[in-house]
């Protein structure tokens, strides 16, 4: 993100009002825009130069080109490290990366082997996304990464296989209801294991805490611009980390709910029509289309549930921060996405 580039002057956080949900939705749509994936290395460097020029006072106002440069930088670079996020794990690639995996998990009539393979694939992708987009002020060791991955895979496979075994034994349910519940089994597995995956992959943040920074007044920002200094961390807060990781886990569930629920329910209804019964080869393209359409709208709506740059009152953190807050007694931190 642009905040990771050098320079004492801050760019406007967004063209939209991030204090409102719909403002964050519009901003999230910018970050998750797949078109940014096609920006070349030279295009990224040009965008970084434009942003750096503004942050160092060489550009005085935001122009359409500068807003586009900020969009490219925000969707490509990690806000803590300033390095490009591995392309398949960027939010701008989230819909594409998850399309095939989600379609695989929602394939009607999956057997045990297929269920296991797709759940393992999904959790592998989740590990990559959660690790690549986590707060990097507290690194995760390789051994912890492997343990967390194995735990998340075991949880998702256990839920999926367990529910697949239970649903057929529910004798009081009609065949149609059983069919619907069977189609919703992947949602239960993905939602539960997805939230668990976030906590496991970012558990080190909760144990050690994440960096928090004072919220600066306009006067303080101008003073810092004149002095050319960077905002220094006030320290690591475990309570801020719990909030950051918890909100990220909740946003993952909010994102997976419509994607894993709506397409299978609509497909069940469509498969009862004569048109689809006579065209079984069309089931897969229809399934992919339903998942893609739902994913495009669901992602920004879920990402916007909580601000990425979170501000909080110091009294809600550890006592060591109570006398260190910025304007209004507040501090801020990167929640991660």
C-alpha positions in Angstrom: 0.0 0.0 0.0 1.0 3.6 -0.4 1.6 4.0 3.3 4.6 1.6 3.0 6.4 3.9 0.5 9.0 6.5 1.9 7.9 10.1 2.5 6.7 12.2 5.3 3.5 13.4 3.6 0.5 11.1 3.8 -1.8 10.5 0.8 -5.5 10.8 1.3 -6.7 7.4 2.5 -9.3 7.1 -0.2 -11.5 9.0 -2.7 -14.4 7.7 -0.6 -15.5 8.3 3.0 -14.0 5.3 4.9 -16.0 6.3 7.9 -19.1 4.8 6.2 -19.7 1.2 5.1 -20.5 2.1 1.5 -17.4 4.2 1.3 -15.3 1.2 2.4 -17.2 -1.0 -0.1 -16.1 1.3 -2.9 -12.5 1.4 -1.6 -12.5 -2.4 -1.3 -13.7 -2.7 -4.9 -10.7 -0.7 -5.9 -8.3 -2.9 -4.0 -9.9 -6.1 -5.4 -10.1 -4.9 -9.0 -8.7 -7.8 -11.1 -7.5 -5.3 -13.8 -4.6 -4.3 -11.6 -3.2 -7.8 -12.0 -2.2 -6.8 -15.6 0.0 -3.9 -14.6 3.5 -4.6 -15.6 6.6 -4.3 -13.4 7.5 -1.0 -15.1 3.9 0.2 -14.6 4.2 -0.6 -10.9 7.5 1.3 -10.7 5.9 4.3 -12.4 3.0 4.2 -9.9 5.4 4.0 -7.0 7.3 7.0 -8.3 4.1 9.1 -8.6 3.1 8.2 -5.1 6.5 8.9 -3.7 6.6 12.2 -5.5 3.4 13.3 -3.7 4.7 11.9 -0.3 7.9 13.9 -0.7 6.1 17.2 -1.7 7.0 17.1 -5.4 3.4 16.8 -6.3 1.0 19.2 -4.6 -2.4 17.8 -5.4 -4.2 14.5 -6.2 -4.7 14.1 -9.9 -6.5 11.3 -11.8 -3.1 9.7 -12.7 -2.1 9.9 -9.0 -5.3 8.3 -7.9 -4.8 5.5 -10.4 -1.2 5.1 -9.2 -2.4 4.8 -5.6 -4.9 2.1 -6.6 -2.2 0.1 -8.3 0.1 0.5 -5.2 -2.6 -0.3 -2.7 -3.7 -3.5 -4.5 -0.2 -4.7 -5.1 2.1 -3.8 -2.2 1.9 -5.0 1.4 1.2 -2.1 3.8 3.9 -3.2 6.3 6.7 -4.4 4.0 6.2 -2.4 0.9 6.9 -5.6 -1.1 4.5 -6.9 -3.8 2.1 -9.6 -2.5 2.5 -12.8 -4.4 0.1 -12.4 -7.3 -2.3 -15.4 -6.6 -2.7 -14.3 -3.0 -3.6 -10.6 -3.7 -7.1 -9.5 -3.0 -7.3 -8.4 -6.6 -6.8 -12.1 -7.6 -9.0 -13.5 -4.8 -12.1 -14.1 -7.0 -10.0 -15.8 -9.7 -7.9 -17.9 -7.3 -11.0 -19.1 -5.5 -13.2 -19.7 -8.5 -11.9 -23.2 -9.5 -11.5 -24.3 -5.9 -15.0 -23.2 -4.9 -16.4 -24.8 -8.0 -14.6 -28.0 -7.1 -16.0 -28.1 -3.5 -19.5 -27.3 -4.8 -19.5 -30.1 -7.4 -22.6 -32.2 -6.9 -22.0 -35.8 -5.9 -18.5 -35.6 -4.7 -17.1 -38.8 -3.1 -14.8 -39.0 -0.1 -11.6 -38.6 -2.1 -12.9 -35.6 -4.0 -14.1 -34.0 -0.8 -10.7 -34.4 0.8 -8.7 -33.2 -2.2 -10.8 -30.0 -2.6 -10.8 -29.2 1.1 -7.0 -29.6 1.2 -6.7 -27.4 -1.8 -8.9 -24.8 -0.3 -7.1 -24.6 3.0 -3.8 -24.5 1.2 -5.0 -21.5 -0.7 -6.3 -19.9 2.5 -3.0 -20.4 4.2 -1.3 -18.5 1.4 -3.8 -15.7 1.4 -3.9 -15.3 5.2 -0.1 -15.4 5.5 0.6 -13.0 2.6 -1.9 -10.4 3.8 -1.3 -10.6 7.5 0.1 -7.9 9.7 3.9 -8.3 9.2 5.1 -6.5 12.3 5.1 -10.0 14.0 6.6 -12.6 11.7 5.3 -16.2 11.7 7.9 -19.0 12.0 8.0 -21.8 9.4 7.3 -24.5 12.0 4.2 -22.6 13.3 3.1 -22.1 9.7 3.2 -25.8 9.0 1.4 -26.8 12.2 -1.3 -24.2 11.6 -1.8 -25.5 8.0 -2.1 -29.1 9.2 -4.5 -28.2 11.9 -6.7 -26.2 9.5 -6.7 -29.0 6.9 -7.7 -31.5 9.5 -10.5 -29.3 10.8 -12.0 -28.7 7.3 -11.8 -32.3 6.3 -13.3 -33.5 9.5 -16.3 -31.2 9.3 -16.9 -32.0 5.6 -16.6 -35.8 6.0 -18.5 -35.8 9.3 -21.5 -33.8 7.9 -21.5 -35.9 4.6 -21.9 -39.0 6.8 -24.6 -37.5 9.1 -26.9 -36.0 6.5 -27.9 -39.2 4.7 -28.8 -40.7 8.1 -31.4 -38.0 8.9 -34.5 -40.2 8.3 -37.1 -37.6 9.0 -35.9 -35.3 6.2 -37.3 -35.4 2.7 -35.0 -36.3 -0.2 -35.1 -32.7 -1.5 -34.1 -31.3 1.9 -31.3 -33.9 2.2 -30.1 -32.8 -1.2 -30.0 -29.1 -0.2 -28.2 -29.9 3.1 -25.6 -32.0 1.2 -24.9 -29.1 -1.1 -24.4 -26.8 2.0 -21.9 -29.1 3.6 -18.9 -27.4 1.9 -20.1 -24.1 3.4 -20.1 -25.4 6.9 -16.6 -26.8 6.4 -15.2 -23.7 4.7 -16.8 -21.2 7.2 -15.6 -23.0 10.3 -12.1 -24.0 9.0 -11.7 -20.6 7.2 -12.1 -18.7 10.5 -9.9 -21.2 12.3 -7.3 -20.8 9.6 -7.1 -17.1 10.2 -6.6 -17.5 13.9 -4.0 -20.3 13.4 -2.0 -18.4 10.7 -2.0 -15.2 12.7 -1.7 -16.7 16.1 1.8 -15.3 16.6 0.3 -11.8 16.3 -2.1 -12.6 19.2 0.8 -14.0 21.3 3.3 -11.2 20.7 1.0 -8.3 19.7 1.1 -6.0 16.7 2.5 -2.4 16.3 0.1 0.4 17.1 0.7 4.1 16.2 -0.7 7.4 17.5 -3.5 9.0 15.5 -2.0 12.4 14.5 -3.8 15.7 14.3 -3.5 17.8 11.2 -1.0 20.1 12.9 1.2 17.1 13.9 1.0 15.8 10.3 2.2 19.1 8.9 5.0 19.2 11.5 6.1 15.7 10.6 6.0 16.6 6.9 8.3 19.5 7.6 10.7 17.5 9.6 10.6 14.5 7.2 10.2 11.9 10.0 8.3 8.6 10.1 5.6 7.9 12.6 7.1 5.6 15.3 5.4 2.6 16.7 4.2 3.0 20.3 4.8 -0.7 20.9 3.1 -4.0 20.4 -0.4 -4.6 21.6 -2.0 -8.1 22.1 -5.5 -6.6 22.5 -5.2 -4.8 19.2 -4.0 -8.1 17.6 -7.0 -10.0 19.0 -9.3 -7.4 17.5 -7.5 -7.4 14.1 -7.4 -11.1 13.8 -11.0 -11.5 15.0 -12.4 -9.0 12.5 -10.4 -10.6 9.7 -11.8 -14.0 10.6 -15.3 -12.6 10.6 -14.9 -11.0 7.2 -13.7 -14.3 5.8 -17.0 -15.9 7.0 -19.0 -13.0 5.6 -17.3 -13.5 2.3 -17.7 -17.3 2.1 -21.4 -17.3 3.2 -23.0 -16.0 0.0 -20.4 -17.7 -2.2 -20.9 -21.1 -0.7 -24.7 -20.8 -0.1 -26.3 -19.0 -3.0 -24.8 -20.9 -6.0 -25.6 -24.4 -4.7 -29.2 -23.4 -3.8 -29.8 -21.8 -7.2 -28.2 -24.8 -9.0 -30.5 -27.2 -7.1 -33.5 -25.2 -8.4 -32.1 -25.0 -12.0 -31.3 -28.7 -12.1 -35.1 -29.4 -11.7 -35.8 -27.5 -14.9 -36.2 -29.5 -18.2 -33.7 -27.2 -19.9 -30.8 -28.2 -17.6 -31.9 -31.8 -17.4 -31.6 -32.1 -21.2 -28.2 -30.3 -21.1 -26.0 -32.0 -18.4 -22.8 -30.6 -19.9 -24.0 -27.1 -19.1 -24.1 -27.7 -15.4 -20.4 -26.9 -14.9 -20.4 -23.6 -16.8 -23.6 -22.6 -15.0 -22.1 -23.4 -11.7 -18.9 -21.4 -12.5 -21.0 -18.5 -13.7 -23.0 -18.5 -10.5 -19.9 -18.7 -8.3 -18.1 -15.9 -10.3 -21.1 -13.5 -10.2 -21.6 -14.0 -6.5 -17.9 -13.7 -5.7 -17.5 -10.4 -7.5 -20.1 -8.8 -5.4 -19.4 -10.6 -2.1 -15.7 -9.8 -1.8 -15.9 -6.0 -1.5 -19.0 -6.2 0.7 -17.1 -8.6 3.1 -13.8 -6.7 3.1 -15.7 -3.4 3.9 -17.2 -4.8 7.1 -14.3 -3.5 9.1 -11.8 -0.7 8.4 -8.3 -2.0 7.3 -6.6 0.9 9.1 -8.3 0.6 12.5 -8.4 3.4 15.1 -9.2 2.6 18.7 -9.3 4.3 22.1 -6.1 3.6 24.1 -8.2 2.7 27.1 -9.3 -0.4 25.3 -5.7 -1.6 25.1 -3.1 -2.6 27.7 -2.5 -0.1 30.5 1.0 0.7 29.1 -0.7 2.5 26.2 -3.1 4.6 28.2 -0.9 7.7 28.3 0.4 7.3 24.7 -2.6 8.0 22.5 -2.7 10.6 19.8 -5.5 13.0 19.0 -8.6 12.1 21.0 -6.6 9.5 22.9 -6.6 7.1 19.9 -4.1 4.8 18.3 -4.3 3.0 15.0 -3.0 -0.2 13.5 -3.1 -2.3 10.3 -5.8 -4.9 10.6 -4.7 -7.0 7.7 -7.1 -8.3 5.1 
